[in-house]
Amino acid sequence: MDLSDALDDAAQPNPSNLQQAGGPTWPGQPTNPSWPGQPQNPAWPGQPYQPWPGQQPSMPSWPNQPNQPTWPGQPSQPNAPGWPGQVPPTAPQNVTLTVPLDMPLPRGVHDKLLITIKGEPKPDAKKFSINLAKNGDIAFHFNPRFDEYGINVVVRNSLINNMWGTEERTAPSFPFIPGKPFEVKILCTPTVYKVAVNHSHLLEYQHRIHELNQINHLTVFDDVKLASINMETLP
């Protein structure tokens, strides 16, 4: 699989003998009583409210009950729960990508998984890291450093059983600039991670932890601001 394939893609009978609502009442009787076999209106404590024929189902709720419950076959209204079997609408949730970030990966990492990270190094950035982690281990540590003894370098490594392995440090370029936006794409294949930055292939990193489905966290640390993170599985 070639990472360049991903780089180009950059939600509803009114009987006559019934008394009409608003008519006179008889001594000792409540206003607008129901007739035998007809529902009471208004509803009394412990009984569900039912409207007169031809009326809309609308009345205040009883004490300690939410206003205007919905009726079968009608959608739930704002601030009112639905009837049993209905699911109340869920408001969109805004996600703040703060650093340090720890994002679960419920399915783990798998072949053709493409992770796209957009952000910006802080103006005074010294370093930042993007990690794919398996619990306490780090399967892929991607670590741009802006001033390591006077040079810029992208360090890659893995942490297994609390021990760092051999660093990989060579790359054709250093594409990160403090204060300037970037886009990192990480494509997982059965054998390597392929990394592109700003629509250009940068490097590959061989798997050192091969149980990809157990790589269950994406973490980001240090001197970087995040704009978005997107995950998709390529066809």
Backbone torsions as a table, in degrees:
resi	resn	phi	psi	omega
1	MET	NA	137.4	-177.7
2	ASP	-106.9	126.4	178.7
3	LEU	-61.1	-23.4	179.6
4	SER	-62.6	-23.5	176.3
5	ASP	-63.5	-30.3	-179.5
6	ALA	-87.9	-19.8	-174.2
7	LEU	-73.2	-21.7	-179.1
8	ASP	-81.5	-9.7	-179.0
9	ASP	-101.2	46.7	-164.5
10	ALA	-71.8	NA	NA
11	ALA	NA	NA	NA
12	GLN	NA	NA	NA
13	PRO	NA	110.6	179.5
14	ASN	-83.2	82.9	-175.6
15	PRO	-58.4	144.1	-175.3
16	SER	-72.8	-21.6	-177.8
17	ASN	-88.3	6.6	178.5
18	LEU	-88.3	141.6	176.7
19	GLN	-72.2	135.4	-179.8
20	GLN	-79.1	151.8	178.3
21	ALA	-59.4	137.4	178.5
22	GLY	97.0	-3.5	180.0
23	GLY	-76.1	172.4	-177.1
24	PRO	-69.5	157.7	176.9
25	THR	-109.0	165.2	178.3
26	TRP	-103.4	154.0	-177.1
27	PRO	-54.1	135.6	177.5
28	GLY	79.9	-0.3	179.8
29	GLN	-107.0	146.2	176.5
30	PRO	-72.6	159.8	178.3
31	THR	-60.6	137.2	177.0
32	ASN	52.5	59.5	-179.7
33	PRO	-69.6	159.1	173.9
34	SER	-87.1	152.8	178.0
35	TRP	-91.4	161.0	-176.9
36	PRO	-49.8	130.2	179.0
37	GLY	84.7	-4.9	179.8
38	GLN	-104.7	150.0	178.4
39	PRO	-68.3	147.4	177.6
40	GLN	-72.5	149.6	179.9
41	ASN	-147.1	112.7	4.6
42	PRO	-77.1	171.2	179.4
43	ALA	-71.0	149.2	178.6
44	TRP	-101.3	160.7	-176.7
45	PRO	-52.3	132.8	178.3
46	GLY	91.1	-8.3	178.4
47	GLN	-115.6	143.9	177.8
48	PRO	-71.7	144.3	176.8
49	TYR	-74.1	134.4	171.9
50	GLN	-131.9	138.4	-176.8
51	PRO	-79.3	161.2	169.4
52	TRP	-68.6	155.7	179.0
53	PRO	-56.2	132.4	177.3
54	GLY	88.5	-7.3	178.5
55	GLN	-94.9	155.0	176.4
56	GLN	-81.4	142.7	179.1
57	PRO	-71.2	92.2	-177.6
58	SER	-148.4	119.0	174.6
59	MET	-162.7	158.7	178.4
60	PRO	-63.7	153.4	177.3
61	SER	-78.5	163.8	178.1
62	TRP	-78.5	166.2	-179.5
63	PRO	-53.8	139.2	177.4
64	ASN	69.5	10.8	176.2
65	GLN	-110.1	149.2	178.6
66	PRO	-67.9	150.2	-179.0
67	ASN	-67.9	142.2	170.1
68	GLN	49.0	71.1	172.9
69	PRO	-65.8	153.2	179.2
70	THR	-80.4	158.7	-178.7
71	TRP	-106.9	156.2	-177.4
72	PRO	-53.6	134.6	178.6
73	GLY	89.1	-7.8	177.4
74	GLN	-108.1	149.3	178.5
75	PRO	-71.0	153.2	176.6
76	SER	-62.0	142.1	177.3
77	GLN	-93.5	160.5	179.8
78	PRO	-57.8	139.5	178.0
79	ASN	65.5	19.9	177.0
80	ALA	-132.6	130.7	179.7
81	PRO	-71.9	153.0	176.2
82	GLY	-77.9	172.1	175.7
83	TRP	-76.0	167.3	-178.6
84	PRO	-52.7	136.0	-178.1
85	GLY	94.1	-14.4	176.8
86	GLN	-96.6	149.9	179.5
87	VAL	-107.8	120.7	178.9
88	PRO	-60.7	146.1	178.7
89	PRO	-63.8	147.2	-179.6
90	THR	-108.6	126.5	178.9
91	ALA	-71.4	145.2	176.6
92	PRO	-58.7	142.0	-179.3
93	GLN	-107.4	131.5	176.1
94	ASN	-89.4	129.2	-178.4
95	VAL	-104.5	125.6	178.1
96	THR	-98.8	121.0	-178.4
97	LEU	-90.2	83.5	-179.9
98	THR	-94.3	150.8	179.1
99	VAL	-110.3	131.7	6.2
100	PRO	-70.4	145.0	-178.1
101	LEU	-116.6	137.3	173.1
102	ASP	-132.6	103.9	-175.4
103	MET	-110.8	120.5	178.7
104	PRO	-66.2	148.5	173.4
105	LEU	-118.9	88.1	-171.8
106	PRO	-57.3	-33.4	-179.6
107	ARG	-93.9	2.3	-175.2
108	GLY	71.8	-162.3	176.3
109	VAL	-101.2	146.2	-177.9
110	HIS	-151.5	165.8	179.6
111	ASP	-57.6	135.0	178.6
112	LYS	75.0	9.9	173.2
113	LEU	-73.5	126.5	178.4
114	LEU	-116.1	120.8	178.2
115	ILE	-107.9	123.6	179.1
116	THR	-115.4	122.3	-177.2
117	ILE	-120.4	123.2	175.5
118	LYS	-113.9	136.4	-178.4
119	GLY	-167.0	-162.6	-177.4
120	GLU	-155.2	123.9	173.9
121	PRO	-62.9	143.2	177.0
122	LYS	-62.0	153.7	-177.3
123	PRO	-56.8	-30.6	179.8
124	ASP	-106.9	29.2	-174.0
125	ALA	-59.2	137.1	171.3
126	LYS	-101.8	-38.1	-179.8
127	LYS	-168.3	164.1	165.9
128	PHE	-153.0	164.6	-178.9
129	SER	-140.6	145.3	172.4
130	ILE	-118.8	125.9	-174.2
131	ASN	-128.6	140.6	167.3
132	LEU	-106.6	116.8	-167.7
133	ALA	-119.6	146.3	173.5
134	LYS	-114.6	93.2	-175.4
135	ASN	53.2	-116.3	-178.7
136	GLY	-83.4	-10.8	179.2
137	ASP	-91.2	158.5	174.8
138	ILE	-119.0	114.5	-178.4
139	ALA	-75.4	-39.2	-178.8
140	PHE	-141.6	116.2	178.6
141	HIS	-109.7	113.2	-178.9
142	PHE	-112.3	113.1	-163.1
143	ASN	-135.0	85.9	172.6
144	PRO	-68.5	132.8	177.3
145	ARG	-122.4	128.3	-171.6
146	PHE	-89.9	-18.1	179.8
147	ASP	-155.8	80.8	175.0
148	GLU	-104.0	97.8	-177.2
149	TYR	54.8	41.0	173.5
150	GLY	89.2	1.1	179.9
151	ILE	-125.0	158.5	172.9
152	ASN	-98.2	134.6	-178.0
153	VAL	-151.0	144.9	173.3
154	VAL	-105.0	108.7	-178.1
155	VAL	-93.2	135.2	174.8
156	ARG	-123.5	143.0	-178.1
157	ASN	-165.6	177.4	174.3
158	SER	-135.6	144.0	176.8
159	LEU	-112.6	114.0	-176.7
160	ILE	-128.2	124.3	-177.6
161	ASN	53.5	44.6	176.9
162	ASN	64.6	19.2	177.7
163	MET	-127.5	127.9	175.3
164	TRP	-74.2	144.4	175.9
165	GLY	-89.9	-157.3	-179.7
166	THR	-79.6	129.8	179.6
167	GLU	-71.1	146.1	167.2
168	GLU	-112.3	129.2	-169.3
169	ARG	-129.3	-13.7	-176.3
170	THR	-83.4	144.2	176.8
171	ALA	-160.2	151.9	-177.6
172	PRO	-68.5	-19.9	-178.9
173	SER	-160.0	169.6	173.0
174	PHE	-119.2	98.9	-168.6
175	PRO	-89.6	9.5	-176.1
176	PHE	-103.1	138.2	179.1
177	ILE	-130.8	127.7	178.3
178	PRO	-53.2	133.5	178.5
179	GLY	79.7	-0.2	-178.8
180	LYS	-113.2	135.7	-178.8
181	PRO	-62.5	150.7	175.6
182	PHE	-137.9	164.2	171.4
183	GLU	-133.3	120.2	176.7
184	VAL	-109.0	129.5	173.2
185	LYS	-115.1	129.0	177.0
186	ILE	-119.1	116.5	179.1
187	LEU	-107.0	126.1	177.4
188	CYS	-92.0	132.6	171.9
189	THR	-122.1	174.8	-179.4
190	PRO	-62.1	-19.8	-174.9
191	THR	-119.8	-28.7	-173.8
192	VAL	-143.2	164.3	162.8
193	TYR	-96.9	130.7	175.2
194	LYS	-107.8	129.8	-173.6
195	VAL	-118.6	130.1	172.5
196	ALA	-124.0	145.6	178.2
197	VAL	-128.2	128.5	178.9
198	ASN	52.4	45.7	173.3
199	HIS	70.5	17.2	176.7
200	SER	-129.1	133.6	177.5
201	HIS	-61.0	133.9	-178.3
202	LEU	-111.7	-49.9	-174.1
203	LEU	-164.2	171.1	172.4
204	GLU	-127.1	152.2	179.4
205	TYR	-136.6	118.9	-179.3
206	GLN	-67.3	141.4	177.5
207	HIS	-63.3	130.5	170.9
208	ARG	-108.1	-24.0	167.9
209	ILE	-108.7	115.9	-170.6
210	HIS	-95.6	-10.5	176.8
211	GLU	-81.8	77.6	-170.7
212	LEU	-61.7	-37.1	-178.1
213	ASN	-68.4	-11.0	177.7
214	GLN	-95.2	-2.5	176.5
215	ILE	-83.4	97.8	-161.2
216	ASN	-115.1	12.4	178.9
217	HIS	-145.7	143.0	167.4
218	LEU	-110.9	123.7	-180.0
219	THR	-123.9	149.9	177.4
220	VAL	-136.0	134.6	-176.6
221	PHE	-134.4	163.4	167.4
222	ASP	75.9	-143.4	-158.8
223	ASP	-87.7	66.9	-177.2
224	VAL	-148.9	147.1	171.7
225	LYS	-109.7	136.5	-177.2
226	LEU	-102.2	139.3	176.7
227	ALA	-104.3	-41.3	-179.7
228	SER	-163.2	154.5	171.5
229	ILE	-134.6	127.7	-179.8
230	ASN	-128.6	140.4	177.5
231	MET	-126.8	135.8	179.4
232	GLU	-150.9	156.9	175.6
233	THR	-107.0	122.0	-178.3
234	LEU	-72.8	150.3	178.5
235	PRO	-67.7	NA	NA
